Amino acid sequence: MIDTHAYIGPYPFRHLPHPDPGVLVTVLEREGLEGAWVGHLPSAFYRDPAPGNDELFALLAPHADRLRPVPAVRPDWPSWEQSLAAVVHREVPAVRAYPSQWGLSPDDPSMRALCGACGEADVALLLTARFEDLRQRHWLDSAPDLSAAAVRSVARGNTRTRIVVVAAGRGLIEEVHWGLTPAEREHVFWDISWLWGPPEDELALLFRTMGGERFVYGTGWPLRLAQTPRANLALLPDDVRGSALADPGSWTGVRGR
């Protein structure tokens, strides 16, 4: 199983213990995970994420067998097409975009352009709903949560690009999923890092109504405890226990492994 939702690097608004790749490899081994798609956490808050991408590639190079870099591409930035081509050339499984942190409107056409370009390049597009709960945030952390309208805008009419939304709660997931056509839903996936297990049983409910194949494994490490999604899967009720999550390693051949 692959962790699609992991980061390295410091967080601007609070201290994170050991946000480095060596510790992440240890966490993966402890949790029995094959590998991880890894983002560079501070890049979400850079105007130009390119320097953060360079640091991400350099830091993950010694762990290339386990940690796959997922760099950020900002589609409203000059020459973003060249930036995308450069990271795709390095065989990344996906690219990240942070429209909320970059101040992009929910219907920004550049995000749809990036989605289409990712499909052409055979890489997934990864969107982050939030980093922390609104109640925990530093007062300078003013970016809103990713809205359902923003996700739907990117997903509408998309028939090729796999979109992975991480750190989404049940409300956002249902609002997006049931607002899309069946064909559009087939290309949108959700990680399970922010879904409650017992007693709310949100994960079980979504598996029943949407199917486990709409979800991927994700931890949110080091912002969240890596043990939580594993525990929630183990505590699923009998009728949905064993539901198969989507396997990102099978999506794009060598790039997704």
Backbone bond lengths (Angstrom), bond angles and torsions (degrees), N, CA, C in turn:
res aa  C-N    CA-C-N  psi(-1)  N-CA   C-N-CA  omega(-1)  CA-C   N-CA-C  phi
1 M - - - 1.459 - - 1.532 109.13 -
2 I 1.322 116.67 141.15 1.457 123.07 -178.72 1.521 109.79 -106.42
3 D 1.324 115.80 134.94 1.459 121.32 173.04 1.524 107.67 -85.02
4 T 1.326 117.34 111.41 1.462 121.15 -177.44 1.528 113.10 -86.84
5 H 1.331 117.71 -1.36 1.465 120.60 -170.40 1.524 110.03 -136.01
6 A 1.329 115.79 77.71 1.458 121.49 178.44 1.523 109.23 -138.38
7 Y 1.321 115.42 155.69 1.455 121.51 -178.64 1.520 110.15 -134.83
8 I 1.320 114.09 160.01 1.460 121.36 162.89 1.525 107.29 -126.66
9 G 1.324 116.13 162.72 1.456 121.03 177.78 1.511 112.67 98.90
10 P 1.324 116.52 163.29 1.467 121.36 -176.07 1.524 112.20 -76.15
11 Y 1.312 114.06 159.53 1.470 122.69 176.46 1.532 107.67 -107.30
12 P 1.323 118.23 131.80 1.468 119.55 -172.37 1.521 114.98 -65.53
13 F 1.327 118.78 -19.29 1.457 120.02 -167.07 1.525 115.17 -111.89
14 R 1.319 117.77 -5.67 1.459 120.58 172.85 1.524 108.79 -164.86
15 H 1.307 114.96 160.77 1.457 120.40 -179.33 1.525 110.61 -73.22
16 L 1.332 115.77 137.05 1.461 121.91 173.14 1.526 108.22 -117.14
17 P 1.310 118.95 123.89 1.461 119.66 177.45 1.527 111.83 -73.77
18 H 1.297 116.92 128.22 1.476 123.72 171.86 1.536 114.17 56.64
19 P 1.325 118.74 53.87 1.465 118.81 179.51 1.528 112.06 -86.22
20 D 1.330 116.42 49.32 1.464 120.18 -174.45 1.524 110.16 -119.66
21 P 1.329 117.81 159.77 1.466 120.51 -171.98 1.514 113.98 -65.22
22 G 1.336 118.10 -33.69 1.452 119.07 179.92 1.517 112.33 -61.24
23 V 1.315 117.11 -40.95 1.463 120.84 178.05 1.527 110.26 -68.66
24 L 1.326 117.11 -38.24 1.461 120.31 178.65 1.528 110.64 -60.39
25 V 1.313 117.81 -41.12 1.468 120.27 177.37 1.527 110.25 -59.81
26 T 1.323 116.88 -41.33 1.464 120.38 177.39 1.522 111.50 -63.14
27 V 1.329 116.60 -40.34 1.467 121.03 178.14 1.525 110.60 -62.98
28 L 1.318 117.34 -42.46 1.470 120.78 178.91 1.526 110.68 -61.40
29 E 1.312 116.48 -43.22 1.471 119.66 179.41 1.524 111.11 -63.11
30 R 1.316 115.61 -42.36 1.468 119.86 179.75 1.520 111.33 -62.76
31 E 1.350 116.96 -37.98 1.460 121.16 -177.31 1.528 113.37 -88.12
32 G 1.311 117.03 -0.32 1.459 120.36 178.72 1.516 113.48 71.22
33 L 1.323 117.47 32.30 1.456 121.99 -178.18 1.525 110.39 -101.43
34 E 1.332 115.12 143.58 1.456 120.73 -176.09 1.525 112.32 -71.45
35 G 1.321 116.26 -38.01 1.457 120.51 -176.84 1.511 110.06 -173.29
36 A 1.333 115.40 -171.98 1.464 119.89 -178.12 1.515 110.45 -148.64
37 W 1.332 114.85 147.15 1.455 122.92 166.33 1.530 106.16 -89.84
38 V 1.315 117.06 122.38 1.455 121.04 -167.91 1.519 111.41 -120.27
39 G 1.322 115.84 129.42 1.452 122.39 175.02 1.518 111.05 -104.36
40 H 1.317 115.44 163.13 1.466 122.56 177.29 1.524 106.86 -98.59
41 L 1.333 116.49 104.48 1.457 121.77 -169.94 1.526 113.71 -56.04
42 P 1.334 120.84 -46.04 1.469 118.53 -177.85 1.523 113.76 -65.93
43 S 1.339 118.45 -21.40 1.472 120.43 -178.51 1.516 112.85 -62.67
44 A 1.336 117.00 -25.51 1.465 119.79 178.51 1.521 111.51 -61.72
45 F 1.323 116.90 -22.14 1.454 121.21 -175.75 1.530 112.36 -108.95
46 Y 1.336 117.27 5.46 1.458 121.51 174.41 1.518 109.36 -86.37
47 R 1.330 116.90 142.92 1.470 118.71 171.74 1.527 110.28 -63.60
48 D 1.308 116.82 -43.98 1.461 122.58 177.37 1.521 107.78 -114.91
49 P 1.324 118.73 111.38 1.471 120.14 -175.31 1.521 114.48 -78.41
50 A 1.337 119.08 -3.74 1.465 120.94 -174.04 1.529 113.51 -57.51
51 P 1.350 120.23 -45.81 1.472 118.45 177.94 1.526 112.76 -61.36
52 G 1.322 116.92 -35.02 1.453 120.07 176.73 1.522 111.75 -66.04
53 N 1.334 117.05 -36.24 1.461 120.46 176.89 1.525 110.67 -62.84
54 D 1.336 116.75 -42.85 1.468 119.75 178.46 1.524 110.80 -59.45
55 E 1.331 116.21 -42.10 1.465 119.99 179.04 1.522 110.67 -66.13
56 L 1.328 117.34 -39.35 1.462 121.53 179.09 1.527 110.93 -59.50
57 F 1.320 116.61 -49.20 1.466 120.03 -179.48 1.525 110.94 -61.12
58 A 1.317 116.79 -42.17 1.464 120.14 -178.52 1.524 111.86 -65.55
59 L 1.320 117.27 -43.03 1.459 120.99 -176.94 1.528 112.38 -70.63
60 L 1.322 117.12 -30.97 1.465 119.68 -177.54 1.520 113.17 -88.83
61 A 1.320 117.62 -12.29 1.466 120.74 -176.28 1.534 112.99 -53.99
62 P 1.338 120.27 -42.36 1.473 118.81 179.40 1.530 114.12 -68.57
63 H 1.323 117.30 -10.50 1.473 121.23 -176.19 1.537 110.60 -122.26
64 A 1.335 115.83 32.43 1.464 120.21 -172.50 1.520 113.01 -62.48
65 D 1.334 117.75 -21.56 1.458 119.64 -179.55 1.510 113.02 -76.00
66 R 1.344 117.73 -16.87 1.466 121.35 -177.13 1.525 113.63 -121.70
67 L 1.325 116.80 -33.69 1.461 120.94 -171.93 1.522 110.11 -112.48
68 R 1.339 115.69 119.80 1.458 121.26 179.96 1.525 109.80 -103.37
69 P 1.326 118.43 123.71 1.468 120.26 -179.58 1.525 111.85 -69.26
70 V 1.321 115.31 136.31 1.469 122.05 173.20 1.532 106.27 -122.04
71 P 1.335 117.41 90.16 1.460 121.65 -175.03 1.520 112.05 -75.84
72 A 1.309 115.66 166.94 1.461 121.87 -179.99 1.525 110.34 -100.16
73 V 1.325 115.33 140.29 1.458 122.14 175.14 1.517 107.96 -128.40
74 R 1.326 116.29 123.17 1.461 121.22 -178.39 1.526 109.39 -98.84
75 P 1.333 118.76 110.33 1.460 120.69 -169.53 1.522 115.52 -77.26
76 D 1.337 118.15 -8.51 1.463 119.21 175.68 1.530 110.82 -99.08
77 W 1.318 117.55 8.76 1.455 123.01 -178.39 1.529 109.91 -95.94
78 P 1.318 118.42 145.60 1.469 119.78 179.86 1.531 112.13 -56.36
79 S 1.323 114.91 139.07 1.468 122.82 175.84 1.529 112.87 62.39
80 W 1.342 116.87 31.00 1.459 118.34 179.86 1.523 111.84 -64.38
81 E 1.320 117.48 -29.05 1.461 119.88 179.18 1.531 111.06 -62.01
82 Q 1.352 116.04 -39.77 1.455 119.57 177.57 1.530 110.93 -68.15
83 S 1.330 116.15 -36.84 1.467 119.49 177.36 1.524 110.80 -62.93
84 L 1.329 116.70 -42.17 1.459 120.64 177.99 1.525 110.47 -63.33
85 A 1.319 116.63 -46.23 1.463 119.73 -179.88 1.520 111.49 -60.31
86 A 1.324 116.95 -37.17 1.458 120.75 -177.88 1.516 111.48 -66.66
87 V 1.336 117.50 -41.94 1.471 118.65 -179.27 1.522 111.14 -77.01
88 V 1.322 118.19 -33.67 1.460 120.60 176.53 1.520 110.12 -62.05
89 H 1.335 116.40 -36.69 1.466 121.18 178.76 1.523 111.39 -59.85
90 R 1.335 116.73 -23.82 1.457 120.95 -179.97 1.532 111.81 -91.89
91 E 1.324 116.31 13.34 1.463 124.11 171.90 1.532 112.54 60.94
92 V 1.319 116.09 49.28 1.459 120.28 174.87 1.524 108.87 -79.56
93 P 1.337 118.64 150.69 1.466 120.26 178.74 1.520 113.60 -79.73
94 A 1.341 116.17 -21.80 1.464 120.62 -175.53 1.524 108.62 -161.60
95 V 1.328 115.90 166.72 1.464 121.45 170.34 1.525 107.67 -126.00
96 R 1.320 115.10 152.94 1.456 121.91 -179.55 1.515 110.43 -103.93
97 A 1.320 115.36 150.41 1.466 122.02 170.33 1.522 107.77 -138.98
98 Y 1.332 115.66 145.07 1.463 122.01 -177.16 1.537 109.39 -126.30
99 P 1.326 118.40 71.48 1.471 119.79 -175.00 1.523 113.77 -59.84
100 S 1.324 118.64 -33.93 1.463 119.96 179.73 1.521 110.81 -67.41
101 Q 1.320 117.25 -46.00 1.459 120.68 -179.33 1.525 111.81 -67.87
102 W 1.315 117.58 -26.25 1.461 121.52 -179.34 1.529 112.94 -93.01
103 G 1.319 116.84 2.30 1.456 120.41 176.09 1.519 114.60 72.87
104 L 1.326 117.68 26.52 1.459 120.98 179.54 1.524 109.89 -84.97
105 S 1.306 116.62 141.05 1.463 121.32 -179.68 1.528 109.58 -72.17
106 P 1.343 118.08 160.15 1.462 120.39 -178.90 1.523 114.06 -58.66
107 D 1.328 117.44 -28.43 1.460 119.29 -178.66 1.522 112.14 -108.35
108 D 1.320 117.76 27.11 1.459 121.28 -177.94 1.528 110.32 -60.87
109 P 1.336 117.63 123.19 1.472 119.63 -176.70 1.521 113.16 -66.66
110 S 1.338 117.94 -22.45 1.458 119.33 -179.17 1.526 111.40 -66.46
111 M 1.332 117.46 -30.52 1.457 119.47 177.92 1.528 111.15 -68.82
112 R 1.319 117.05 -37.50 1.463 119.29 175.69 1.519 110.76 -66.71
113 A 1.332 116.63 -36.08 1.459 119.99 177.29 1.527 110.80 -64.27
114 L 1.336 116.31 -41.34 1.460 119.73 178.09 1.523 110.64 -64.56
115 C 1.316 117.13 -41.72 1.462 120.89 178.93 1.528 110.29 -58.54
116 G 1.325 116.49 -46.81 1.454 119.49 179.05 1.517 112.47 -62.79
117 A 1.325 116.41 -40.46 1.459 120.48 -179.80 1.520 111.43 -66.45
118 C 1.318 117.09 -35.23 1.466 120.11 176.76 1.530 110.76 -64.14
119 G 1.326 116.35 -40.48 1.453 119.14 176.97 1.510 112.37 -62.38
120 E 1.327 116.51 -42.01 1.462 120.62 177.64 1.523 111.30 -61.98
121 A 1.334 116.22 -34.12 1.457 121.06 -177.83 1.525 113.10 -88.39
122 D 1.332 117.42 -3.29 1.454 122.98 179.85 1.520 112.50 62.76
123 V 1.333 116.22 42.70 1.460 121.39 171.84 1.518 108.06 -127.25
124 A 1.322 116.58 154.73 1.458 121.36 178.39 1.529 109.91 -82.04
125 L 1.328 115.69 158.80 1.456 122.96 174.40 1.515 108.08 -109.79
126 L 1.335 116.63 122.87 1.459 121.34 -176.31 1.523 109.72 -110.20
127 L 1.332 115.65 125.38 1.464 122.90 179.83 1.527 108.96 -115.93
128 T 1.320 116.78 141.32 1.464 122.28 -178.89 1.519 109.69 -108.73
129 A 1.325 116.13 120.30 1.461 120.15 -177.75 1.530 111.69 -69.51
130 R 1.342 117.20 -36.21 1.464 122.48 -178.17 1.521 108.28 -172.10
131 F 1.310 114.87 163.84 1.463 120.82 174.35 1.525 111.22 -104.66
132 E 1.317 116.22 -37.45 1.453 121.13 179.03 1.520 109.62 -140.39
133 D 1.313 115.58 158.94 1.454 121.55 173.95 1.532 109.56 -61.14
134 L 1.312 115.76 143.41 1.471 120.33 -179.62 1.521 112.62 -54.14
135 R 1.318 117.31 -33.00 1.461 121.47 -176.61 1.527 112.29 -72.77
136 Q 1.320 117.48 -15.72 1.460 121.11 -177.07 1.532 112.90 -100.41
137 R 1.296 118.48 -8.08 1.455 119.92 -165.36 1.517 113.71 -77.29
138 H 1.305 113.53 148.05 1.458 121.68 171.34 1.520 108.60 -65.22
139 W 1.334 116.55 149.92 1.468 119.13 -175.32 1.522 112.39 -67.28
140 L 1.343 118.62 -19.93 1.462 120.76 176.37 1.529 112.62 -81.86
141 D 1.325 116.57 -13.69 1.463 120.92 179.77 1.530 108.18 -85.41
142 S 1.311 116.23 84.66 1.463 121.20 -168.05 1.527 114.28 -100.19
143 A 1.315 119.14 -2.98 1.468 120.62 -179.37 1.521 110.08 -67.37
144 P 1.313 118.35 134.70 1.471 119.95 179.20 1.513 111.75 -75.44
145 D 1.329 116.33 164.83 1.461 120.38 170.30 1.519 109.88 -60.47
146 L 1.307 115.92 151.26 1.453 120.69 174.38 1.524 108.86 -61.57
147 S 1.313 116.94 131.40 1.463 120.62 -175.47 1.520 111.48 -90.83
148 A 1.329 115.31 157.42 1.457 120.46 175.30 1.525 110.75 -61.30
149 A 1.330 116.84 -36.36 1.461 120.26 179.03 1.519 111.22 -61.41
150 A 1.339 116.85 -38.66 1.461 120.25 -179.70 1.524 110.95 -66.81
151 V 1.333 117.02 -41.37 1.465 119.72 179.43 1.523 110.44 -67.82
152 R 1.329 116.51 -44.46 1.471 119.17 179.49 1.523 111.42 -61.73
153 S 1.331 117.30 -38.72 1.459 120.17 -179.74 1.525 111.44 -60.21
154 V 1.332 116.15 -40.47 1.461 119.89 178.72 1.522 110.77 -71.24
155 A 1.327 116.60 -37.00 1.462 120.57 -173.86 1.526 113.85 -81.11
156 R 1.323 118.36 -23.30 1.468 120.21 -175.46 1.521 110.81 -64.33
157 G 1.312 114.65 129.25 1.459 120.68 178.88 1.517 113.77 77.72
158 N 1.329 118.52 -2.93 1.453 121.26 -179.04 1.525 110.10 -78.51
159 T 1.292 116.68 124.47 1.459 120.69 -179.71 1.522 112.25 -124.09
160 R 1.327 116.66 10.27 1.467 118.30 -174.72 1.522 113.71 -135.97
161 T 1.322 118.40 -42.54 1.461 121.75 -172.00 1.519 111.50 -82.80
162 R 1.306 117.26 130.25 1.456 121.49 172.71 1.523 108.40 -79.54
163 I 1.315 116.24 123.41 1.463 123.27 179.26 1.517 107.55 -107.43
164 V 1.319 116.74 125.30 1.462 121.73 177.95 1.524 107.81 -114.37
165 V 1.319 116.90 120.06 1.467 121.99 178.16 1.519 107.57 -105.79
166 V 1.328 116.31 120.92 1.465 120.42 -178.80 1.526 109.82 -108.33
167 A 1.328 115.12 156.32 1.469 123.44 177.86 1.519 113.14 65.42
168 A 1.320 117.52 27.97 1.459 121.27 177.79 1.526 110.30 -93.01
169 G 1.325 116.29 142.96 1.445 122.14 174.01 1.518 111.47 -90.09
170 R 1.324 115.83 174.47 1.463 120.71 -176.73 1.522 112.30 -58.44
171 G 1.336 117.94 -40.84 1.459 120.24 -177.61 1.511 112.39 -60.26
172 L 1.330 117.55 -47.44 1.464 121.15 179.32 1.518 110.76 -63.77
173 I 1.325 116.77 -43.11 1.458 120.40 -177.99 1.526 110.84 -60.39
174 E 1.311 116.82 -48.75 1.467 119.47 -177.95 1.525 111.34 -67.11
175 E 1.320 117.49 -39.15 1.465 119.85 -179.05 1.521 111.47 -62.73
176 V 1.323 115.89 -38.94 1.463 119.37 178.95 1.526 110.71 -75.48
177 H 1.320 116.39 -50.67 1.462 120.28 -172.63 1.524 111.94 -58.08
178 W 1.337 116.86 -48.49 1.457 119.39 -176.58 1.520 112.62 -80.33
179 G 1.311 117.71 -3.74 1.466 121.67 175.08 1.513 113.56 -97.16
180 L 1.333 116.59 0.17 1.458 121.48 179.01 1.522 110.50 -108.30
181 T 1.312 116.63 159.68 1.456 120.45 173.77 1.526 109.21 -73.32
182 P 1.320 118.29 159.45 1.475 119.68 177.06 1.523 113.13 -54.73
183 A 1.319 117.67 -37.48 1.469 119.90 179.39 1.517 111.35 -67.32
184 E 1.330 117.29 -39.16 1.463 120.29 179.62 1.523 111.40 -69.11
185 R 1.336 116.80 -37.36 1.463 120.40 -179.86 1.518 111.96 -61.21
186 E 1.324 117.77 -30.60 1.453 121.40 -176.03 1.521 112.63 -61.71
187 H 1.328 117.73 -17.08 1.462 121.09 -176.69 1.525 112.49 -108.85
188 V 1.335 117.83 7.10 1.462 121.13 -179.11 1.536 108.68 -114.76
189 F 1.331 115.41 128.28 1.456 121.89 -178.79 1.528 108.97 -126.85
190 W 1.335 115.60 156.71 1.457 122.13 -174.77 1.517 109.71 -132.03
191 D 1.329 117.30 136.16 1.454 117.53 174.04 1.525 109.05 -83.94
192 I 1.326 116.46 165.43 1.470 120.45 -171.33 1.530 112.55 -105.35
193 S 1.322 118.06 13.56 1.464 120.14 -171.99 1.524 113.98 -68.92
194 W 1.340 118.22 -25.55 1.464 121.16 -177.29 1.522 112.62 -110.97
195 L 1.324 117.78 18.76 1.464 121.26 -179.69 1.526 109.60 -103.04
196 W 1.329 115.57 133.33 1.452 121.37 -177.41 1.524 111.28 -77.92
197 G 1.324 114.16 142.54 1.454 120.98 168.09 1.518 109.11 -91.87
198 P 1.328 118.45 -144.21 1.467 120.43 177.28 1.526 111.22 -61.67
199 P 1.346 119.23 146.62 1.471 125.47 4.04 1.530 113.80 -88.37
200 E 1.358 118.14 -10.84 1.470 118.85 -178.26 1.522 111.96 -68.85
201 D 1.333 116.17 -34.74 1.468 122.20 178.72 1.525 112.87 57.72
202 E 1.333 116.20 39.30 1.465 119.87 177.07 1.528 111.22 -63.05
203 L 1.324 116.76 -40.85 1.456 119.97 -178.86 1.526 110.80 -61.29
204 A 1.324 117.36 -44.31 1.463 120.63 179.40 1.523 110.97 -63.29
205 L 1.333 117.02 -42.19 1.462 120.50 179.82 1.521 110.95 -60.82
206 L 1.319 117.25 -44.79 1.460 120.33 -178.62 1.524 111.49 -68.79
207 F 1.316 117.12 -34.54 1.461 119.12 175.58 1.529 110.40 -63.67
208 R 1.333 116.25 -37.88 1.464 118.93 -179.91 1.525 111.96 -69.40
209 T 1.315 117.24 -40.68 1.463 120.49 -172.87 1.524 113.43 -87.84
210 M 1.350 117.07 -30.08 1.462 120.24 -174.69 1.520 112.89 -113.85
211 G 1.325 117.18 -24.80 1.463 121.20 -177.33 1.526 111.16 96.34
212 G 1.320 116.84 139.35 1.449 121.33 -179.19 1.513 113.62 -62.52
213 E 1.338 116.98 -23.70 1.466 120.17 -178.05 1.527 113.37 -69.03
214 R 1.326 117.74 -8.98 1.457 121.02 177.09 1.535 111.53 -86.91
215 F 1.323 117.38 0.59 1.455 121.66 -173.39 1.520 111.16 -123.31
216 V 1.329 114.83 150.62 1.454 122.22 176.05 1.529 108.62 -125.23
217 Y 1.306 115.91 161.20 1.462 121.07 -179.74 1.530 109.22 -79.21
218 G 1.314 115.93 135.15 1.457 120.99 176.87 1.514 109.92 -157.39
219 T 1.331 116.12 145.06 1.463 120.17 -176.60 1.524 113.34 -110.83
220 G 1.338 118.26 -33.05 1.451 121.11 -172.74 1.518 113.06 79.01
221 W 1.337 118.17 13.99 1.457 121.98 -179.99 1.532 109.41 -63.13
222 P 1.345 120.24 141.48 1.458 129.54 1.57 1.530 114.19 -94.42
223 L 1.335 117.64 11.81 1.458 119.74 178.51 1.520 111.60 -74.91
224 R 1.326 116.86 -25.48 1.460 121.26 -177.88 1.524 109.54 -132.16
225 L 1.331 116.14 163.58 1.455 121.21 179.36 1.523 110.15 -69.13
226 A 1.317 116.30 130.00 1.461 120.27 -178.19 1.520 112.22 -71.62
227 Q 1.341 118.12 -19.08 1.466 120.55 -177.19 1.529 112.77 -77.99
228 T 1.333 117.81 -19.37 1.466 120.22 -171.40 1.524 114.08 -60.24
229 P 1.337 120.43 -51.30 1.472 118.31 -178.18 1.523 112.96 -63.19
230 R 1.319 116.86 -35.91 1.472 119.25 177.71 1.530 110.23 -62.84
231 A 1.326 116.54 -43.82 1.460 120.10 179.26 1.518 111.28 -63.68
232 N 1.327 117.43 -42.37 1.461 120.27 -178.95 1.528 111.88 -64.68
233 L 1.325 117.54 -35.82 1.464 119.92 175.71 1.530 110.66 -66.84
234 A 1.322 116.65 -39.59 1.462 120.25 -179.54 1.520 112.02 -67.30
235 L 1.344 117.34 -26.55 1.460 121.69 -177.04 1.530 113.25 -95.20
236 L 1.317 117.73 9.43 1.459 119.95 178.14 1.528 111.03 -61.98
237 P 1.331 118.09 144.13 1.466 120.30 175.37 1.521 111.50 -61.44
238 D 1.315 116.40 161.83 1.456 121.68 -173.58 1.522 112.83 -58.29
239 D 1.355 117.85 -35.33 1.461 119.02 -173.94 1.527 113.57 -70.42
240 V 1.337 118.29 -17.98 1.465 120.11 178.69 1.527 112.29 -123.62
241 R 1.320 117.10 0.22 1.466 119.46 178.43 1.521 109.15 -63.70
242 G 1.298 115.91 135.62 1.456 120.23 -177.66 1.509 113.54 88.52
243 S 1.332 118.02 3.42 1.469 119.92 176.37 1.527 109.14 -58.83
244 A 1.316 116.10 134.05 1.456 121.17 -175.59 1.523 110.40 -83.21
245 L 1.326 116.41 123.66 1.454 120.78 172.76 1.523 109.49 -76.64
246 A 1.316 116.07 159.77 1.455 120.37 174.09 1.528 109.39 -64.67
247 D 1.320 116.23 147.75 1.462 122.19 -178.32 1.522 109.69 -109.53
248 P 1.348 118.42 99.61 1.461 119.88 179.87 1.518 113.76 -61.59
249 G 1.329 117.27 -23.06 1.456 120.08 179.55 1.511 113.45 -65.68
250 S 1.332 117.18 -15.84 1.465 120.09 -179.22 1.528 112.80 -99.92
251 W 1.330 117.22 0.04 1.461 119.66 -172.15 1.526 114.09 -75.14
252 T 1.321 115.55 -45.21 1.480 117.83 -168.25 1.510 112.30 -131.71
253 G 1.333 117.61 36.27 1.444 119.28 177.68 1.515 112.06 62.08
254 V 1.326 115.82 -131.42 1.467 119.92 -175.93 1.522 112.18 -63.78
255 R 1.322 118.17 -29.99 1.457 119.61 -177.06 1.513 112.22 -69.50
256 G 1.320 118.42 -29.83 1.441 120.42 -177.63 1.509 114.63 -89.22
257 R 1.333 117.95 -5.20 1.468 119.83 -174.73 1.516 111.14 -80.44
